[in-house]
């Protein structure tokens, strides 16, 4: 199954069968912010050693992302407290406590009151303000004896304070009220605050919470604590002791989606032979794009380090894990926020997997002010087949080890000789090292290349020689006694010729290269032979060898050889050294070379000199509705065929809704009267529903209607339409849906705001003639209706016009006598009997495989859309839907079409 845009471009492919979604655990990083404060004693004359404390603690409402973080806290025995100057937009929350009076402190200037309380000569007030970036104090809270303040940073909601609950009491043991959160999607915190007094110690933190700071008028002491549990519905926070206590909900805004994206299309002809599929390929993206400047420099990236730049694939074939959308592991090697130059690596799970002639499409997303920390995952880019990857972009004169390995093995290299910062120079990809040929080198003291069991490996590097005479080492792997001929593996150049030493035999490959020219050099070993490549193509012939892999941990050196007497120094530049424990294929190696040398991306159409196409910028990318699966199941009735469609999304943004279309005999017919509502009008604007939604719909058509399939039309807030399908119909194998079909249909967009949105019967709109039930009932019919209401009956609510089917298990569950004679079942609406179909009634028993079917019509009034049908067992046979066999003949159609009509619907 494929998803196709209106313009015919393929958006996503193959909707697989229904499967359990893969849950990704997300941790919410926080510092367990707890802020207590303190207050003066009631009266030092009456209680000379009374110890008083303010308490502020946090619980968390099960968030899946870092909505807020505490950036500062302070408390003091005064009516004001100094704070660290916050940033613009920070949320400042203040708890002011007053001892000796039940009249709460006065609100500080420019603060918004949350609530106040007082009990047993204690009182408190809670308030907040949104920072303008200039505050240095909490403001003056007149009559307060102690103040506690906490500053939060993050995307708080426009109205940041939600539900509150008080726990004021006149004893030392009080409890915060249980209260229902206003936001239950995991985007809120629960903050507990409490004014407390005791003559022996500082107040106890609520069970499971941690007290971090306090201020008292006698002395401070330690308190117990921990981490609070949480709930998305209600929260109970029990305090050990205190007065004037509160629980408050701080509401946050979910992370913003990415505002911009661009399509990256990898030319399949540049991948190996053009018909090659590569798995877990580290794609180099090297562009200079003014859109990728930061906002401060006229671009659209919000973070100066490029943290809000990510890469995604949007089809299950490229994702290669069954997901329709996946965020790709990436590493940023270099980013310049002033020019928009970006050098990044992104691991693509599957390249060229569609077909031999299909390009691979991924997207770069950027412009998300919510993201302020790194989204990179370098060790995910370079998978377990890599032993080490050195980009050689660091300062060789920095703190050792200077050259960082991007793999999980962390085989960082230390520079030798007298290398300086000036030797970090522009290379073939980004930065590189310029070796002086005298004493420069890199050393990894304990490492063996390749697979230590099979001996398979790939060594590769970009080199640019300035001196081509003699032996010049590129990489070398040898035991502790690293002198000739004890090298286990040595790759270098001899008078400009690529040379390999396997510990026993020296092999030269091809002819000498030119000085001051960049070459991509690769050597592979597959257990039987060594092969060499230069600039993506084989050079010379592969050399057979059964030389075993090293049995001990060995030294690894770059740019020189030996430990006792260093020699064979490389003179020139080396960039991007990699070691793999697999023998890379010729297609893999040629793709690497093209990816680097063809620059990164051109513009459409395909440019033979570029590795990929870089698309135009999309502002507010489309809804990105990602389907996890879809299915259609057919149930055969006596006079109708009912098809149940179910599908599920795994991610939605700005999704207006779906239309369902039936394809039969090459014709498309829309079966939904209006859009099935998506996330756009059910959640706040630009809200990402990362868990997606479930949808269902019923289509009813005459029995034995022949082969058919279905399509879904997705529409987003920007008017873009994307088609998903076809969805093949599977038969229920003759069963009359014994278990009963799903009882709920997805909500229609036209039904939003009209009370109940979902139909409670299995059925679907069938655009036929209106039933006579829509006629105004007579007095006699109203009398009949009164008798029906006074006696035993099954009420069936219908909210949309269509053919309905209710099976026996559903009827029995609703209260129908299982001993009923189905031949005497009668169906009434507004006092008038309407015909129905009762399948399997001939034997006089209503069995589990039996069902009733009827044509129903809903209401359209300001107060309800449900019309009630009454099913009863009468004293005689009920009315039944009749059937006639048609014996006519078909007529030939017109030989031509003399007229054209353009259909331009004015509805969604």
C-alpha atoms as one frame of an Amber mdcrd trajectory, in Angstrom:
protein
   0.000   0.000   0.000   1.325   3.407  -0.874   0.525   6.931   0.200   0.369
   9.351  -2.694   0.072  13.120  -2.722  -2.484  14.784  -4.975   0.316  15.596
  -7.423   1.228  11.936  -7.702   4.438  12.065  -5.682   4.985   9.120  -3.389
   4.935  10.158   0.258   5.043   6.869   2.105   4.901   3.223   1.201   3.461
  -0.074   2.356   1.042   0.093   5.222   1.831  -3.119   7.020  -0.567  -5.288
   8.983  -1.764  -4.152  12.392   0.875  -4.624  15.011   1.558  -3.462  18.506
   3.155  -0.031  18.475   6.766   0.239  19.563   6.863   2.271  22.752   9.878
   4.444  23.195  10.592   5.320  26.775  11.367   8.990  27.294  12.935  10.274
  30.446  12.034  13.636  31.814  15.194  15.168  33.181  14.669  17.348  36.207
  16.511  18.332  39.352  13.817  17.424  41.837  13.247  21.064  42.620  12.145
  21.623  46.196  11.964  25.021  47.772  11.008  25.663  51.353  11.080  28.967
  53.147  10.578  30.033  56.718   8.846  32.495  58.982   9.251  34.088  62.375
   7.789  32.560  65.489   4.351  33.470  66.719   5.813  35.326  69.659   9.334
  34.939  71.050   7.906  35.942  74.431   5.301  33.171  74.490   7.283  30.508
  72.573  10.949  31.432  72.861  12.298  28.443  70.888   9.594  28.103  68.239
  11.024  26.991  64.867   9.057  27.986  61.751   9.592  26.959  58.150   8.124
  27.390  54.692   7.947  24.277  52.570   7.780  24.066  48.765   7.925  20.655
  47.101   7.184  19.274  43.647   5.335  16.337  42.210   5.250  15.594  38.493
   2.214  14.839  36.335   3.791  12.054  34.276   5.289  14.146  31.473   7.076
  12.548  28.536   9.400  15.474  27.846  11.145  18.278  29.728   8.365  20.834
  29.878   9.834  23.011  32.635  13.068  23.171  34.563  13.864  24.968  37.785
  16.627  27.512  37.238  16.845  29.225  40.649  15.365  29.227  44.134  15.619
  31.419  47.216  14.025  31.958  50.620  14.418  34.436  53.470  13.020  35.528
  56.841  11.668  38.723  55.331   8.962  40.095  53.100  11.290  40.033  50.088
  14.149  37.871  48.856  16.912  38.418  46.301  16.792  36.168  43.245  19.070
  35.398  40.325  17.972  37.582  37.413  15.716  35.383  35.273  15.296  35.317
  31.518  12.402  36.913  29.679   9.399  34.614  29.844  10.477  32.678  32.936
   7.752  31.830  35.441   8.361  33.275  38.935   6.330  31.541  41.656   6.271
  33.066  45.170   4.946  31.644  48.438   4.648  34.327  51.166   3.909  33.211
  54.737   2.722  35.320  57.685   3.006  34.337  61.324   0.689  35.750  63.971
  -2.284  36.595  61.781  -4.870  34.854  59.659  -4.820  37.820  57.260  -2.604
  36.832  54.358   0.325  38.977  53.153  -0.362  41.603  50.501   0.358  40.694
  46.892   3.593  42.175  45.517   3.416  44.633  42.626   2.875  43.096  39.161
   2.157  39.647  40.606  -1.020  37.696  39.867  -2.761  36.164  42.854  -3.237
  32.389  42.868  -4.852  31.976  46.269  -4.566  32.676  49.977  -5.612  31.050
  53.239  -5.256  31.394  56.981  -5.688  29.184  60.051  -4.554  29.149  63.697
  -2.846  32.575  63.542  -0.985  31.608  60.346  -1.694  32.654  56.777  -0.162
  32.515  53.322  -0.509  33.879  49.813   0.682  32.394  46.541   1.299  34.460
  43.398   3.205  34.428  40.134   4.435  36.628  37.328   5.998  36.131  33.909
   9.480  37.630  33.994  10.493  40.607  31.878  14.140  39.675  32.439  14.948
  42.476  34.911  13.835  41.121  38.297  16.462  40.877  41.032  14.058  40.298
  43.939  10.763  38.578  44.596   9.089  41.946  45.091   7.786  43.108  48.462
   5.072  40.965  50.053   3.820  43.292  52.771   3.260  41.650  56.183   5.050
  38.461  55.130   7.452  37.050  57.716   9.013  34.550  55.301   9.163  34.292
  51.510  10.096  31.382  49.244  10.518  31.841  45.484  11.295  29.491  42.608
  11.937  30.374  38.972  10.997  27.977  36.174  12.246  28.050  32.613  10.465
  26.424  29.707   7.345  26.566  27.599   4.724  27.240  30.235   1.140  27.642
  29.100  -0.483  31.021  28.454  -2.418  30.470  31.682   0.298  28.739  33.710
  -1.679  28.071  36.886  -4.307  25.355  36.759  -6.049  23.525  39.569  -5.323
  24.304  43.226  -6.177  22.654  46.508  -5.745  23.998  50.043  -4.855  22.213
  53.209  -5.146  24.888  55.873  -5.712  23.424  59.343  -5.350  24.200  63.023
  -3.210  21.198  63.889   0.267  20.007  63.059  -1.005  17.182  60.837  -2.619
  18.419  57.634  -3.079  17.058  54.122  -3.230  18.766  50.787  -6.566  18.220
  49.128  -6.824  15.740  46.326  -7.621  17.774  43.250  -8.181  17.022  39.586
  -5.634  18.371  37.143  -6.934  20.625  34.406  -4.358  19.251  31.977  -4.077
  15.467  31.864  -1.748  14.995  28.888   1.432  14.950  30.980   2.189  18.646
  30.476   1.826  19.885  34.027   3.662  19.864  37.330   2.177  19.709  40.802
   3.834  21.999  43.339   3.279  21.590  47.058   3.828  24.580  49.368   3.355
  24.762  53.102   3.886  27.072  56.058   4.992  24.990  59.009   5.955  25.462
  62.664   7.368  23.225  65.327   9.444  23.773  68.440  11.861  20.923  67.709
  12.743  20.752  64.014  12.126  22.024  60.536   8.880  20.786  59.033   8.827
  17.376  57.439   8.556  17.212  53.669   5.531  15.379  52.288   6.097  11.659
  51.970   8.288  10.873  48.986   9.315  14.490  48.380  12.560  16.203  49.160
  13.052  19.450  51.073  16.043  21.340  49.678  16.152  24.797  51.289  14.523
  26.509  54.231  14.743  29.615  56.382  13.939  29.659  60.076  14.110  32.139
  62.928  16.107  29.825  65.217  18.158  27.258  63.353  18.022  25.035  60.297
  18.168  21.266  60.365  17.996  18.429  57.862  14.740  16.917  56.691  13.671
  13.670  55.105  12.623  13.338  51.488  12.624  11.466  48.209  10.961  11.636
  44.818   7.215  11.959  44.576   4.974   9.699  42.551   2.532  11.265  40.161
  -0.817  10.878  38.444  -2.336  12.433  35.356  -5.810  12.609  36.902  -5.523
  13.575  40.544  -2.728  14.104  42.997  -2.695  13.619  46.743   0.201  15.211
  48.627   0.315  14.527  52.365   2.319  16.868  54.566   3.651  15.701  57.913
   2.775  18.950  59.635   2.028  22.572  58.888  -0.478  25.365  58.366  -1.764
  27.156  55.272  -0.646  24.496  52.808  -1.397  24.236  49.114  -1.091  22.020
  46.058  -0.867  23.872  42.733  -0.846  22.739  39.124   1.664  24.507  36.880
   0.604  24.049  33.291   3.168  23.802  30.525   2.958  23.919  26.747   3.930
  20.772  24.824   7.126  20.971  22.767   6.694  22.966  19.595   6.910  21.108
  16.296   9.505  22.016  13.702   8.497  25.058  11.675  10.523  24.262   8.552
  11.780  21.334   6.566  13.425  20.543   3.239  13.360  17.367   1.230  16.612
  15.563   0.452  16.416  13.139  -2.479  19.377  10.788  -2.930  19.927   9.924
  -6.586  19.730   6.132  -6.840  22.208   6.208  -9.732  24.859   7.505  -7.338
  24.378   4.577  -4.950  26.680   1.763  -6.020  25.647   0.494  -9.433  22.264
   2.236  -9.225  20.460  -0.945  -8.194  22.178  -1.376  -4.855  20.531  -1.435
  -1.435  22.695  -0.254   1.448  21.817  -0.764   5.108  22.694   1.692   7.898
  24.543   3.978   5.543  26.104   7.126   7.118  24.982   9.830   4.691  27.091
  12.990   4.478  25.029  16.177   4.247  27.326  19.081   3.380  25.604  22.323
   2.360  25.706  26.061   2.824  22.121  27.295   3.049  20.981  30.752   4.154
  17.823  29.178   5.599  20.070  27.232   7.965  21.485  30.394   9.494  20.202
  31.159  12.961  17.289  33.541  13.380  19.683  36.206  14.660  21.544  35.978
  11.332  18.466  36.050   9.122  17.816  32.306   8.934  15.363  29.923  10.551
  17.457  27.797  12.929  16.800  28.831  16.526  19.787  27.302  18.337  23.330
  28.586  17.816  24.754  25.051  17.999  22.193  23.699  15.541  20.479  21.601
  18.204  17.102  22.117  16.516  18.317  20.454  13.299  17.236  16.852  12.833
  16.751  14.376   9.986  13.719  12.152   9.387  12.552   9.489   6.981   8.829
   9.252   6.311   8.304   5.795   4.867   8.637   2.306   6.394  11.004   1.080
   3.677  13.650   3.691   4.403  13.059   3.449   8.162  13.466  -0.327   7.790
  11.825  -1.064  11.142   8.129  -1.120  10.317   7.637   2.512  11.329   6.210
   4.941   8.805   8.262   7.786  10.249  11.599   7.694  12.041  14.034  10.292
  13.302  17.488   9.438  12.004  20.552   9.315  14.225  22.794  12.182  13.235
  26.105  13.839  14.098  26.947  17.451  13.324  30.624  17.699  12.453  30.482
  21.424  11.811  27.842  24.159  11.905  28.282  27.886  11.257  25.222  29.862
  12.435  26.338  32.982  10.540  26.616  31.380   7.082  24.331  28.359   7.376
  27.126  25.936   6.477  26.313  22.497   7.843  28.416  19.338   7.741  26.451
  16.475   9.242  26.211  12.698   9.086  22.850  10.908   9.243  22.459   7.135
   9.374  19.851   6.032   6.829  18.537   2.557   7.758  17.909   1.565   4.135
  19.012   3.274   0.918  17.554   2.323  -2.489  15.265  -0.255  -0.919  12.133
   0.558  -2.963  13.403  -0.606  -6.329  16.343  -0.304  -8.648  14.932   2.911
 -10.106  13.637   4.602  -6.943  15.419   7.452  -5.208  15.646   7.615  -1.420
  13.899  10.554   0.248  14.611  11.940   3.702  13.953  15.363   5.252  15.934
  17.872   7.257  13.764  19.596   9.898  14.715  22.808  11.696  13.279  25.846
  13.437  12.118  24.657  16.861  12.633  27.149  19.685  11.738  24.481  22.221
  14.973  22.571  21.612  17.973  23.976  23.458  20.013  20.817  24.072  21.756
  18.501  21.662  19.675  16.125  19.547  22.761  14.404  18.145  23.548  10.717
  18.588  26.973  10.088  16.996  27.286   6.552  18.335  23.972   5.751  16.652
  25.279   7.010  13.303  28.289   4.686  13.400  26.837   1.290  14.253  28.448
  -1.845  15.663  30.182  -2.646  12.347  32.496   0.314  12.941  35.511  -0.097
  15.200  36.429   3.576  15.072  35.714   6.804  13.172  38.032   9.802  13.479
  36.896  12.969  11.695  40.235  14.607  12.644  38.546  17.977  13.152  39.869
  18.753  16.628  42.839  20.822  17.805  45.928  18.531  17.865  47.508  20.754
  20.517  44.541  20.501  22.862  44.086  18.304  25.918  44.964  14.668  25.205
  43.456  12.566  23.772  42.761  15.194  21.128  41.213  13.321  18.186  37.801
  11.959  19.164  36.358   8.660  18.002  32.640   9.009  17.206  31.785   5.352
  17.828  30.708   3.814  21.100  34.222   2.349  21.489  35.634   5.803  22.337
  39.061   5.011  20.862  40.335   8.572  21.082  43.756   9.316  19.594  46.619
  11.307  21.087  48.867  13.452  18.909  52.628  12.897  19.007  55.526  15.071
  17.986  54.995  18.817  18.189  51.652  19.344  16.462  50.061  22.792  16.804
  46.644  24.333  16.182  47.878  25.615  12.813  48.003  22.016  11.598  44.203
  21.750  11.904  43.337  22.721   8.334  40.445  22.478   5.894  40.202  18.952
   4.558  38.244  17.050   1.958  35.126  17.016   4.164  35.646  19.466   7.009
  38.695  19.718   9.242  41.815  17.579   8.722  45.347  17.263  10.072  48.405
  18.443   8.154  51.278  16.094   9.067  54.782  17.581   8.715  56.561  14.352
   7.673  59.093  14.753  10.487  57.630  13.771  13.851  53.837  14.127  13.660
  51.467  11.236  14.291  48.471   9.919  16.193  48.576   7.060  18.638  45.847
   4.773  20.022  47.741   2.625  22.544  45.472  -0.423  22.898  43.401  -1.505
  19.932  43.104  -4.247  17.321  41.441  -3.493  14.007  38.712  -5.572  12.437
  36.798  -8.551  13.721  39.042 -10.446  16.139  37.331 -13.754  15.249  37.092
 -13.686  11.449  39.765 -11.104  10.766  37.404  -9.182   8.443  38.100  -5.464
   8.254  37.997  -2.294   6.184  40.571   0.487   6.555  39.913   3.799   4.844
  41.128   7.392   4.842  41.255  10.508   2.711  44.863  11.533   2.003  46.625
  14.397   0.247  50.399  13.820  -0.029  52.822  16.670  -0.490  55.889  14.360
  -0.520  55.642  11.070  -2.433  59.111   9.601  -1.936  59.799   6.573   0.274
  57.412   4.742   2.587  54.723   6.909   4.181  52.372   5.343   6.712  48.634
   6.094   6.683  47.468   3.609   9.341  49.359   0.843  11.076  48.365  -1.914
  13.489  51.142  -3.786  15.256  52.137  -5.500  18.526  54.005  -3.799  21.329
  57.305  -4.402  19.540  56.294  -2.268  16.598  59.297  -2.530  14.261  59.586
  -3.960  10.774  58.683  -6.706   9.952  56.500  -7.124  13.043  53.652  -5.055
  11.623  50.426  -7.005  11.650  48.802  -4.681   9.129  50.286  -1.621   7.463
  48.561   0.657   4.937  50.513   3.441   3.331  52.141   4.686   0.163  55.493
   3.792  -1.317  56.668   6.407  -3.772  53.033   7.350  -4.320  51.786   3.757
  -4.840  49.177   2.322  -2.473  50.983  -0.364  -0.490  49.764  -3.023   1.904
  51.760  -5.246   4.291  49.867  -8.148   5.906  52.664  -9.195   8.262  54.270
 -11.494   5.748  53.875 -10.079   2.253  53.993  -6.605   0.789  51.516  -5.825
  -1.998  51.422  -2.771  -4.247  48.185  -1.691  -5.926  47.978   0.335  -9.119
  50.162   3.215 -10.157  51.465   6.215  -8.280  49.101   9.041  -7.470  49.794
  12.726  -7.948  51.102  14.976  -5.220  48.826  17.564  -3.587  45.708  15.669
  -4.705  42.975  14.228  -2.523  42.436  10.460  -2.762  40.041   8.151  -0.982
  42.095   5.070  -0.057  40.448   1.810   1.094  41.715  -1.698   1.851  39.385
  -4.589   2.732  39.952  -8.156   3.910  37.199 -10.799   3.673  39.043 -13.728
   5.234  40.614 -14.911   1.994  41.938 -11.872   0.146  42.911  -8.226   0.402
  41.412  -5.712  -2.037  42.348  -2.062  -2.539  40.299   0.873  -3.835  41.191
   4.392  -4.850  38.502   7.015  -5.384  35.700   4.473  -5.245  37.129   2.067
  -7.821  39.251  -1.101  -7.439  42.958  -0.697  -8.167  45.036  -3.667  -9.167
  43.972  -7.203  -8.357  42.901  -8.583  -5.017  45.650 -10.509  -3.226  44.892
 -13.912  -1.688  45.971 -14.289   1.915  45.138 -16.532   4.850  47.025 -14.412
   7.326  45.268 -14.859  10.697  43.952 -11.930  12.695  46.040 -10.616  15.594
  45.616 -12.628  18.747  46.623  -9.845  21.127  45.607  -6.261  21.673  47.753
  -4.123  19.419  48.882  -0.573  18.896  47.160   1.534  16.275  48.946   4.471
  14.693  48.019   7.121  12.140  50.636   9.010  10.138  53.744   7.228  11.435
  55.196   3.826  12.378  57.023   2.308  15.355  57.311   3.032  19.056  61.032
   2.569  19.623  62.258   4.459  16.578  59.440   6.450  14.960  59.694   6.456
  11.178  57.750   6.448   7.887  56.088   9.767   8.741  53.307  10.874   6.439
  53.724  14.299   4.867  50.496  15.976   3.865  46.864  15.973   4.980  44.795
  13.080   6.322  41.029  13.305   6.795  38.225  10.955   7.908  39.961   7.758
   9.047  37.611   4.806   9.597  38.031   1.205  10.681  35.265  -1.369  10.204
  35.098  -4.988  11.317  33.455  -6.038   8.078  34.694  -6.119   4.502  32.790
  -3.296   2.817  31.397  -4.009  -0.640  32.524  -2.277  -3.808  29.096  -0.601
  -4.009  29.431   0.731  -0.463  32.890   2.139  -1.163  31.917   3.784  -4.450
  28.867   5.349  -2.758  31.064   6.800  -0.005  33.341   8.355  -2.594  30.496
   9.893  -4.607  28.796  11.163  -1.450  31.914  13.181  -0.576  33.200  14.304
  -3.969  29.907  15.158  -5.707  29.417  17.761  -3.025  26.238  17.125  -1.176
  23.097  18.346  -2.834  21.992  20.281  -5.880  18.557  21.511  -6.869  15.853
  19.826  -8.914  15.993  18.328 -11.502  18.691  15.721 -10.931  22.123  17.243
 -11.399  24.663  14.607 -12.542  27.360  16.458 -10.630  25.504  16.171  -7.311
  24.835  13.227  -5.036  21.333  14.369  -4.125  18.635  16.992  -4.676  17.969
  19.610  -2.012  14.352  20.743  -2.086  12.763  24.105  -1.391  11.816  25.176
   2.110   8.416  24.162   3.445   7.004  26.523   6.064   4.845  24.749   8.652
   5.419  21.290   7.169   2.330  19.255   6.309   0.425  17.292   8.860   2.878
  14.413   8.811   0.175  11.908   9.572   1.985   8.614   9.844  -0.152   5.528
   9.382   0.816   2.444  11.363  -1.646   0.157   9.591  -5.053  -0.160   7.975
  -7.459  -3.005   7.380 -10.909  -3.563   5.890 -13.088  -6.537   6.879 -16.247
  -7.538   5.014 -19.330  -9.037   6.720 -22.123 -10.526   4.600 -25.734  -9.786
   5.592 -28.954 -11.009   4.036 -29.407  -7.973   1.810 -26.241  -5.973   2.389
 -22.508  -6.284   2.627 -20.977  -4.366   5.528 -17.304  -3.389   5.464 -15.539
  -2.250   8.605 -12.448  -0.099   8.049  -9.963   0.472  10.851  -6.718   2.383
  10.713  -4.277   3.909  13.134  -1.821   6.790  13.054   1.404   6.897  15.045
   1.952  10.658  14.797  -0.203  13.688  13.907   0.382  17.432  13.536  -2.112
  19.910  12.030  -4.245  17.038  10.779  -7.746  18.184   9.819  -9.149  14.753
   9.055  -9.778  11.838   6.690 -12.250  11.055   3.935 -12.954   7.414   3.052
 -13.415   6.416  -0.593 -14.646   3.119  -2.028 -13.053   1.978  -5.283 -15.240
  -0.363  -7.308 -15.045  -1.151 -11.005 -12.391   1.518 -11.389 -14.579   4.259
  -9.897 -14.009   6.175  -6.656 -17.025   7.006  -4.481 -16.704   8.958  -1.253
 -18.570   7.175   1.556 -18.014   9.651   4.400 -20.588  12.487   4.493 -17.980
  14.816   5.988 -14.428  14.636   7.281 -13.540  12.257  10.083 -12.032  14.697
  12.569  -8.260  14.585  12.987  -6.117  16.121  15.694  -6.186  19.746  14.500
  -9.567  20.603  16.056  -9.349  18.137  18.912  -6.085  19.525  20.334  -4.338
  22.857  20.493  -2.769  24.254  17.320   0.524  22.697  16.233   0.223  20.088
  18.973   2.103  16.919  18.091   0.154  13.766  18.932   3.120  11.412  19.063
   0.920   8.478  20.032  -1.443   9.066  17.106  -5.119   8.059  17.057  -7.358
   5.149  16.093 -10.057   5.545  13.433 -12.905   3.376  12.198 -15.713   3.596
   9.657 -18.466   1.368   8.295 -19.510   1.160   4.676 -22.714  -0.616   3.629
 -23.507  -1.686   0.074 -25.704  -4.308  -1.593 -24.804  -7.941  -0.974 -22.484
  -9.642  -3.458 -21.242  -6.313  -4.742 -18.100  -7.815  -6.195 -14.437  -6.902
  -5.639 -13.691  -3.558  -4.053 -10.983  -1.691  -2.168 -10.726   1.548  -0.217
  -8.633   4.717  -0.130  -8.064   7.271   2.625  -7.725  10.953   1.761  -5.829
  12.893   4.412  -6.301  16.679   4.599  -4.196  19.054   6.692  -4.763  22.623
   7.854  -2.799  23.962   4.883  -5.097  22.293   2.370  -2.611  19.641   1.310
  -4.252  16.332   0.444  -2.465  13.001   0.697  -3.918   9.705  -0.494  -3.251
   6.420   1.310  -4.149   3.114  -0.235  -5.431   0.974  -1.706  -6.721  -0.978
   1.286  -7.722  -4.479   0.259 -10.914  -5.951   1.714 -10.662  -9.253   3.562
 -13.709 -11.421   4.039 -14.879 -12.464   7.494 -15.154 -15.922   5.882 -18.927
 -16.149   5.893 -19.303 -15.321   9.576 -22.050 -12.892  10.491 -19.671 -11.142
  12.859 -20.448 -13.350  15.870 -18.273 -11.295  18.190 -19.963  -8.122  17.075
 -18.255  -5.346  15.162 -16.837  -2.308  16.907 -19.623  -0.190  18.307 -18.086
   3.234  17.755 -17.323   5.165  14.591 -14.837   7.990  14.431 -16.271  11.444
  15.011 -17.330  13.469  11.980 -15.942  16.983  11.748 -19.508  18.227  11.229
 -20.537  16.709  14.582 -17.934  18.497  16.702 -19.514  20.689  19.358 -22.841
  18.851  19.230 -22.615  16.717  22.334 -22.017  13.039  21.684 -19.850  12.652
  18.646 -19.740   8.921  18.077 -22.434   6.631  16.708 -23.230   3.817  19.082
 -24.389   1.302  16.479 -22.418  -0.605  13.879 -23.446   1.051  10.682 -22.506
   3.696   8.201 -24.223   6.380   6.179 -25.688   4.993   2.983 -26.849   7.734
   0.705 -30.293   6.430  -0.212 -33.839   7.728   0.031 -35.006   9.005   3.415
 -36.980   6.560   5.499 -40.650   7.252   6.144 -39.709   7.569   9.786 -38.916
  11.191   9.090 -42.656  11.899   8.632 -44.546  13.730  11.384 -46.327  11.113
  13.578 -50.124  11.087  13.812 -52.112  11.006  17.067 -52.642   7.257  16.652
 -48.943   6.697  16.153 -48.154   8.750  19.253 -50.539   6.522  21.215 -48.702
   3.444  19.943 -45.432   5.080  20.929 -46.739   5.611  24.462 -47.593   1.914
  24.746 -44.121   0.962  23.506 -42.462   3.205  26.073 -44.548   1.647  28.852
 -43.655  -1.948  27.953 -40.485  -4.041  27.525 -38.465  -2.962  24.486 -34.936
  -2.545  23.216 -34.073   1.059  22.329 -31.718   1.565  19.380 -30.272   5.046
  18.906 -29.400   6.121  15.358 -27.492   9.335  14.644 -26.854   9.055  10.896
 -28.789   7.859   7.889 -27.736   4.389   6.770 -28.213   0.644   6.798 -27.644
  -0.819  10.252 -26.960  -4.299  11.513 -27.201  -5.472  15.145 -26.152  -9.016
  16.000 -27.771 -11.379  18.515 -25.066 -11.067  21.229 -25.530  -7.290  21.218
 -29.303  -7.575  21.460 -29.113 -10.103  24.309 -26.611  -7.895  26.138 -29.085
  -5.016  25.781 -31.801  -7.045  27.528 -33.645  -8.931  24.773 -35.101 -12.260
  25.928 -32.934 -14.991  24.322 -36.072 -17.158  23.995 -37.744 -14.630  21.701
 -39.300 -15.836  18.455 -37.409 -13.793  15.842 -40.331 -14.076  13.430 -42.401
 -11.834  15.761 -39.770  -9.123  16.167 -41.124  -5.704  15.252 -39.307  -2.387
  14.872 -41.035   0.939  15.555 -40.011   4.554  15.271 -42.271   7.341  16.567
 -45.225   4.930  16.776 -44.876   3.621  13.232 -43.631   0.128  12.355 -40.766
  -0.003   9.874 -39.611  -3.094   7.970 -36.445  -4.909   8.930 -34.446  -7.998
   8.017 -34.043 -10.815  10.550 -31.402 -13.273   9.395 -31.798 -16.897  10.452
 -35.407 -16.419  11.640 -36.792 -19.359   9.712 -36.166 -21.860  12.530 -37.990
 -19.720  15.116 -34.857 -19.280  17.235 -32.597 -16.244  17.612 -29.126 -17.781
  17.624 -25.672 -16.191  18.090 -25.084 -16.108  14.331 -28.351 -14.266  13.672
 -28.894 -10.511  13.447 -31.385  -7.808  12.553 -30.813  -5.270   9.787 -32.738
  -2.091   9.061 -32.503   1.288   7.405 -32.273   4.079   9.972 -32.356   7.855
   9.872 -30.919  10.174  12.523 -32.210  13.531  13.706 -30.949  17.026  12.990
 -32.099  19.251  15.842 -30.309  21.820  18.011 -30.386  19.483  21.014 -29.740
  15.991  19.627 -28.925  14.021  16.497 -30.179  10.666  17.814 -33.474   9.112
  16.707 -34.725   6.192  18.836 -35.978   2.962  17.285 -37.934   0.488  19.447
 -37.504  -3.285  19.002 -40.228  -5.433  20.595 -41.602  -8.976  20.398 -45.129
  -8.606  19.034 -48.150 -10.892  18.892 -47.795 -11.432  15.154 -45.150 -11.494
  12.470 -43.412  -8.169  11.992 -42.920  -6.282   8.761 -39.948  -7.434   6.708
 -37.897  -5.901   3.927 -38.949  -7.528   0.698 -36.774  -8.457  -2.239 -37.349
  -8.764  -5.986 -35.210 -10.329  -8.669 -34.411  -8.057 -11.599 -34.726  -9.692
 -15.024 -33.974  -6.771 -17.307 -31.227  -6.411 -19.897 -28.345  -3.991 -19.983
 -28.134  -1.323 -22.667 -24.936  -0.385 -24.499 -23.325   2.834 -23.307 -22.637
   5.901 -25.465 -19.845   5.633 -28.012 -18.415   9.012 -27.011 -18.717  11.713
 -24.392 -19.777  14.983 -26.043 -19.797  17.059 -22.850 -17.382  17.709 -19.969
 -18.387  18.714 -16.466 -15.811  19.992 -13.979 -16.538  18.986 -10.416 -15.323
  21.579  -7.911 -16.693  20.695  -4.484 -16.892  23.575  -2.018 -16.567  21.395
   1.038 -13.659  19.600   2.650
